[in-house]
């Protein structure tokens, strides 16, 4: 794959591990990340989740068991992930996937803190 649209990080391989509910992504930098479906779902770059501004993010609970049904290429710069809860509107650019991998611990803790603050649970 080649860099496109100002992409800084380009995956060399993307593997969907349906049984493990994980998306594995290897990048041209030599870094590899295992991204849980739950994290990808609750951090979806879709407007439904992120809103249209920095303070409009929607916190969703009950996604502990969410899985990925399909990963669909979007041009040469991203993928669309289709989750088994039927969410499929987020476009995950290569840089977004890299960012999620590099900041996975931070994003995960932010999610857990936000759930607690809203009185929500990871469980359905």
Phi, psi and omega in degrees: 000150179243156179293140179215155174055038178073016181293130178268329184240128183238128178287143174262337177202141175233126181236126175268121177252082186304314182297328180270351183057051184220145171248119178262132181228124175257135182248161181295350177276352184095353180277147178229142180228144172251108185257114179296143179304320181301315180295315179300322182290311185284342177255015182315134178285008180291154176297330178302323181264311186279341184072200181243016179197166186298335182256018183250010183297136176266129177263123180243138177255185174070024184248018182306323187256011182297143178237172178252125178274324187200149174239119186246125178299144173237101184056216179251022188227355187194175171226155170253130180255127178258114183267158182284357170267011176076010172284129182207027185257356180275138175254115183262100178292165178301318180294325177295314178298319178297314179300316178300320179291314182293328183250022187305313181298316179296314179297317181298313180295321177299321178296312180298319178295318180294320177300312181298317180298329181267357181072029181255167181234157173289336183281146178294000000 
